[in-house]
Amino acid sequence: MKAACQCQWALVGGTVRTQDPAKPLARAVALGGDRIIAVGDSDTILELCDDSTRVVELNGALVLPGFMDSHFHLYESCFFNLGLDLSQVTGLKQLARAVARKAAGLPAGTWIWGNGWFEPGWPGKRMPCRRDLDAAAPDHPVLLWRADLHLAVANSRALAAAGIDCRTPDPRFGVIDRDGRGRPTGILRDLAINLVKKVIPPPDGRLMEAALADLTAKLHACGITAVHDVHLMGGMAAPAALAFWQSVNAKGLLKLRCWTALAGELLPEALALGLKTGFGDQRLQVGHLKYFGDGSMGARTAWQLEPYRDGGCKCLKISHRLNFTLPVKVRPGTNTC
């Protein structure tokens, strides 16, 4: 009995960049299962095919290995995909209208979240505050992240749900902006955001799975097939993210190779469990530890040697007590960041 053909797909007649210095160019690729079987000229690859093989004529088109995005907030992107996309908002009025429209379709008390707003290009260049969001959605708690994810604005209902008032101290590695009378303005920087985020009910797992499928299709369209999934400061989402990735991977829904980071704050727990980099399978692996040294330029929380020109410094100098030593070798001329 003839053995089944291993070549399920054949891409022929293309310009294949192999990333192999010894043979940087080829014309065709044979694929089987989750493996590249062979790379070579079109005639050689066609010899590996039978009637069951799907042959794609590329007509000279370029073929590249899938890209890996080395800094991607994949779990958070799924969460944000369920909220408001504010990346195209051009001013405070348009942002308020987007929030009001969302609120109109939701029962009172339902959380509204979103991300992507970026005020430097707006008229007046003013950030939104709680009063702007109160007017747009007086009956809903609202939390909207700035594009850099190091700053967010909450309305009065969201602040109240988190127990934030004029007596609330700034959390470690976070800033609660206040007006001249000490009242929170709604602007939260870095770990102050988590005071509100932690009281938002977890999103439905099926909705997160649908969001992942939508996001994956967009990444695939850009040639991205793998990501380093990193998390926001404080690592609050890291346990939920790892649980989610394991769930979707077990269901066969993870169509990306995911190298997921662990928050540096969780190092003792990771060591106690015996976790090591590389734990997992071909789709999902535990990756590196992520630490923060300070905040961000956009949120004015990045530590600077000189004051910010606009005087908006809320600088955070973050230190971590590490009970281990890392040997590091740096070649001459290497940039570090």
C-alpha positions as CSV (number, residue, x, y, z in Angstrom):
1,M,0.0,0.0,0.0
2,K,1.3,3.4,-1.0
3,A,2.3,5.6,2.0
4,A,0.3,8.9,2.4
5,C,2.0,11.9,0.8
6,Q,3.6,14.1,3.5
7,C,3.4,17.2,1.3
8,Q,0.0,18.8,2.0
9,W,0.9,22.2,0.6
10,A,3.4,23.3,-2.1
11,L,4.2,26.9,-2.7
12,V,6.0,27.1,-6.1
13,G,7.3,29.8,-8.4
14,G,8.0,32.3,-5.7
15,T,10.9,34.3,-4.2
16,V,11.6,32.5,-0.9
17,R,13.8,34.2,1.6
18,T,15.0,31.3,3.7
19,Q,17.0,33.2,6.4
20,D,19.7,30.6,5.8
21,P,23.0,32.3,4.9
22,A,24.3,29.3,3.1
23,K,21.2,29.3,0.8
24,P,19.4,32.6,1.2
25,L,17.0,32.2,-1.8
26,A,14.8,29.5,-3.1
27,R,11.8,29.2,-5.4
28,A,9.5,26.8,-3.6
29,V,8.5,25.3,-0.3
30,A,6.8,22.0,0.7
31,L,4.7,22.0,3.8
32,G,3.2,19.1,5.8
33,G,1.3,19.3,9.1
34,D,3.1,22.0,11.2
35,R,6.5,21.5,9.5
36,I,8.4,22.8,6.5
37,I,9.4,19.6,4.7
38,A,11.6,21.0,2.0
39,V,12.9,24.2,0.4
40,G,14.3,24.3,-3.1
41,D,13.5,24.8,-6.7
42,S,9.9,24.3,-8.0
43,D,10.6,21.1,-9.9
44,T,12.1,19.4,-6.9
45,I,9.2,20.5,-4.7
46,L,6.6,19.3,-7.2
47,E,8.2,15.9,-7.2
48,L,7.2,15.6,-3.5
49,C,3.5,16.2,-4.4
50,D,0.6,13.9,-5.3
51,D,-3.0,14.5,-6.3
52,S,-3.9,15.4,-2.6
53,T,-1.3,18.2,-2.4
54,R,-2.6,21.7,-2.7
55,V,-0.2,23.5,-5.1
56,V,-0.1,27.3,-5.0
57,E,1.5,29.1,-7.9
58,L,3.1,32.3,-6.5
59,N,4.1,34.0,-9.8
60,G,7.2,35.4,-8.2
61,A,5.5,36.6,-5.0
62,L,7.7,37.0,-1.9
63,V,7.6,34.3,0.8
64,L,9.0,35.0,4.3
65,P,9.0,33.1,7.5
66,G,6.3,34.2,9.9
67,F,7.1,37.3,12.0
68,M,7.4,37.2,15.8
69,D,6.3,40.4,17.5
70,S,8.7,40.6,20.5
71,H,6.6,43.0,22.6
72,F,2.9,42.5,22.4
73,H,0.1,42.8,25.0
74,L,-1.9,39.9,23.6
75,Y,-4.1,39.2,26.7
76,E,-4.8,42.9,27.3
77,S,-5.5,43.4,23.6
78,C,-8.2,40.7,23.8
79,F,-9.7,42.5,26.8
80,F,-9.5,45.9,25.0
81,N,-11.1,44.4,21.9
82,L,-14.3,44.0,24.0
83,G,-14.3,47.7,24.8
84,L,-14.1,51.0,23.0
85,D,-11.4,51.6,20.4
86,L,-10.5,55.2,20.8
87,S,-7.4,55.3,18.6
88,Q,-9.2,57.4,15.9
89,V,-10.7,59.9,18.3
90,T,-9.7,63.4,17.4
91,G,-10.8,65.4,20.4
92,L,-12.5,65.4,23.8
93,K,-16.0,66.0,22.3
94,Q,-15.6,62.9,20.0
95,L,-14.4,60.8,22.9
96,A,-17.4,61.9,25.0
97,R,-19.8,61.0,22.2
98,A,-18.2,57.6,21.8
99,V,-18.7,56.9,25.6
100,A,-22.2,58.2,25.6
101,R,-23.2,56.0,22.6
102,K,-21.7,53.0,24.4
103,A,-23.6,53.8,27.6
104,A,-26.9,54.2,25.8
105,G,-26.8,50.6,24.8
106,L,-25.9,49.2,28.2
107,P,-27.9,48.8,31.5
108,A,-27.0,51.3,34.2
109,G,-24.1,50.1,36.3
110,T,-22.4,48.2,33.5
111,W,-18.7,48.8,33.2
112,I,-17.4,50.6,30.1
113,W,-13.7,50.4,29.2
114,G,-11.6,51.4,26.3
115,N,-8.2,52.4,25.1
116,G,-6.2,54.2,22.5
117,W,-6.9,57.9,23.1
118,F,-4.0,60.3,22.5
119,E,-4.4,63.9,23.3
120,P,-1.3,65.6,21.8
121,G,-3.1,65.9,18.5
122,W,-6.3,67.2,19.9
123,P,-7.5,70.8,20.0
124,G,-6.2,72.2,23.3
125,K,-4.2,69.0,24.0
126,R,-6.1,68.5,27.2
127,M,-6.5,65.1,28.7
128,P,-10.0,64.0,29.7
129,C,-10.9,64.1,33.4
130,R,-13.6,62.4,35.5
131,R,-16.0,65.3,34.9
132,D,-15.9,64.8,31.1
133,L,-16.7,61.1,31.6
134,D,-19.4,61.8,34.2
135,A,-21.2,64.0,31.7
136,A,-21.0,61.3,29.0
137,A,-21.9,58.3,31.2
138,P,-23.3,59.4,34.6
139,D,-24.8,56.0,35.4
140,H,-21.9,53.7,34.3
141,P,-18.4,53.2,35.7
142,V,-15.8,54.1,33.0
143,L,-12.1,53.5,32.7
144,L,-10.3,54.6,29.5
145,W,-6.6,53.9,28.9
146,R,-4.3,56.3,27.0
147,A,-2.5,54.8,24.0
148,D,0.7,54.1,25.9
149,L,-1.2,52.1,28.6
150,H,0.7,53.8,31.4
151,L,-2.1,56.3,32.0
152,A,-5.9,56.0,32.2
153,V,-8.8,58.2,33.2
154,A,-11.8,57.1,35.3
155,N,-15.1,58.7,36.0
156,S,-16.6,59.3,39.5
157,R,-18.5,56.0,39.5
158,A,-15.4,54.0,38.7
159,L,-13.4,55.9,41.3
160,A,-16.1,55.2,43.9
161,A,-16.2,51.5,43.0
162,A,-12.5,51.4,43.7
163,G,-12.8,53.3,46.9
164,I,-10.6,56.2,45.7
165,D,-11.3,59.6,47.2
166,C,-9.3,62.6,48.5
167,R,-8.0,60.5,51.4
168,T,-6.6,57.7,49.2
169,P,-2.8,57.7,49.2
170,D,-0.8,57.1,46.0
171,P,-0.1,53.4,45.6
172,R,3.5,52.2,45.3
173,F,4.7,52.9,41.8
174,G,1.5,54.8,40.9
175,V,0.1,58.4,41.0
176,I,-3.5,59.6,41.5
177,D,-3.7,63.1,40.0
178,R,-5.5,65.6,42.2
179,D,-6.9,69.1,41.8
180,G,-6.0,72.1,43.9
181,R,-8.3,70.9,46.7
182,G,-6.8,67.4,46.8
183,R,-9.7,65.7,45.0
184,P,-8.9,63.0,42.4
185,T,-9.2,64.3,38.8
186,G,-9.8,60.8,37.4
187,I,-6.3,60.6,35.8
188,L,-4.4,57.6,37.1
189,R,-0.8,56.8,36.3
190,D,0.9,53.4,36.2
191,L,0.0,51.2,39.2
192,A,-2.7,53.6,40.3
193,I,-4.7,52.3,37.3
194,N,-4.8,48.8,38.9
195,L,-6.8,50.2,41.9
196,V,-9.8,50.6,39.4
197,K,-9.0,47.7,37.0
198,K,-9.1,45.1,39.8
199,V,-12.8,45.9,40.5
200,I,-13.9,45.4,36.9
201,P,-15.6,42.1,36.6
202,P,-13.6,39.5,34.6
203,P,-14.8,39.4,31.0
204,D,-16.8,36.3,29.8
205,G,-14.4,33.6,28.6
206,R,-16.3,33.0,25.4
207,L,-16.1,36.7,24.5
208,M,-12.4,36.6,25.1
209,E,-12.0,33.6,22.8
210,A,-13.9,35.4,20.1
211,A,-11.7,38.5,20.6
212,L,-8.6,36.3,20.3
213,A,-9.9,34.8,17.0
214,D,-10.5,38.3,15.6
215,L,-7.1,39.6,16.8
216,T,-5.3,36.5,15.5
217,A,-6.8,37.0,12.0
218,K,-5.6,40.6,11.9
219,L,-2.1,39.5,13.0
220,H,-2.0,36.7,10.4
221,A,-2.9,39.2,7.8
222,C,0.3,41.1,8.8
223,G,2.4,38.0,8.6
224,I,2.7,37.7,12.4
225,T,2.5,34.1,13.6
226,A,4.2,34.4,17.0
227,V,4.3,36.9,19.9
228,H,6.1,37.6,23.1
229,D,3.1,38.2,25.3
230,V,4.0,40.8,28.0
231,H,1.9,42.4,30.7
232,L,1.3,45.8,32.1
233,M,3.1,47.1,35.1
234,G,2.4,45.2,38.3
235,G,1.7,41.9,36.6
236,M,-1.9,41.8,37.8
237,A,-3.2,40.2,34.6
238,A,-0.4,37.6,34.4
239,P,-2.1,34.7,36.3
240,A,-5.3,35.2,34.4
241,A,-3.5,35.4,31.1
242,L,-1.6,32.2,31.6
243,A,-4.8,30.4,32.6
244,F,-6.5,31.8,29.5
245,W,-3.7,30.7,27.2
246,Q,-3.7,27.2,28.6
247,S,-7.5,27.0,28.2
248,V,-7.5,28.1,24.5
249,N,-4.5,26.0,23.7
250,A,-6.1,22.9,25.1
251,K,-9.2,23.7,23.0
252,G,-7.1,24.1,19.8
253,L,-8.0,27.8,19.6
254,L,-4.5,29.2,20.0
255,K,-3.4,29.8,16.4
256,L,-0.3,31.8,17.3
257,R,3.0,30.7,19.0
258,C,2.8,32.4,22.3
259,W,5.9,33.0,24.5
260,T,4.3,34.4,27.6
261,A,6.1,36.5,30.1
262,L,5.8,36.3,33.8
263,A,5.7,39.4,35.9
264,G,8.9,39.9,37.9
265,E,6.7,40.5,41.0
266,L,5.7,36.8,40.7
267,L,9.2,35.4,40.7
268,P,9.0,33.8,44.2
269,E,5.8,32.0,43.2
270,A,7.4,30.8,39.9
271,L,10.5,29.5,41.7
272,A,8.3,27.7,44.3
273,L,6.4,26.0,41.5
274,G,9.7,25.0,39.7
275,L,8.7,26.9,36.5
276,K,11.5,27.4,34.0
277,T,11.7,29.3,30.8
278,G,10.5,27.0,27.9
279,F,7.9,25.1,30.0
280,G,5.0,24.3,27.7
281,D,4.6,23.0,24.1
282,Q,5.1,24.2,20.6
283,R,2.2,26.7,20.8
284,L,2.5,28.0,24.4
285,Q,5.6,28.4,26.4
286,V,6.6,30.2,29.6
287,G,9.1,32.9,28.6
288,H,11.0,35.6,30.4
289,L,10.5,37.7,33.5
290,K,9.4,41.3,33.0
291,Y,10.5,44.1,35.3
292,F,10.0,47.8,35.1
293,G,12.7,50.4,35.9
294,D,10.4,53.4,35.8
295,G,7.2,54.6,34.1
296,S,6.7,56.0,30.6
297,M,7.5,59.2,28.8
298,G,3.9,59.8,27.7
299,A,2.5,59.5,31.2
300,R,5.4,61.7,32.5
301,T,6.4,58.9,34.9
302,A,9.7,57.9,33.3
303,W,12.6,58.9,35.4
304,Q,14.6,61.7,33.8
305,L,17.9,63.4,34.6
306,E,16.3,66.8,33.7
307,P,12.7,68.1,34.2
308,Y,10.1,67.6,31.5
309,R,9.8,70.8,29.4
310,D,6.0,70.9,30.0
311,G,6.5,70.6,33.8
312,G,4.3,67.5,34.0
313,C,6.7,65.3,35.8
314,K,5.2,62.5,37.9
315,C,8.4,60.6,37.9
316,L,8.5,57.1,39.4
317,K,11.8,55.5,40.2
318,I,11.1,51.8,40.6
319,S,13.4,49.4,42.4
320,H,13.1,45.7,42.9
321,R,14.8,43.6,45.6
322,L,16.2,40.6,43.8
323,N,17.5,37.7,45.8
324,F,19.7,36.4,43.0
325,T,22.6,37.5,40.8
326,L,22.4,37.6,37.0
327,P,25.7,37.2,35.1
328,V,25.6,39.5,32.1
329,K,28.0,39.7,29.2
330,V,27.9,42.7,27.0
331,R,29.9,43.0,23.9
332,P,31.7,46.3,23.1
333,G,29.4,48.7,21.2
334,T,26.2,46.9,22.4
335,N,23.3,49.2,23.3
336,T,21.3,48.4,26.5
337,C,17.9,49.7,27.5
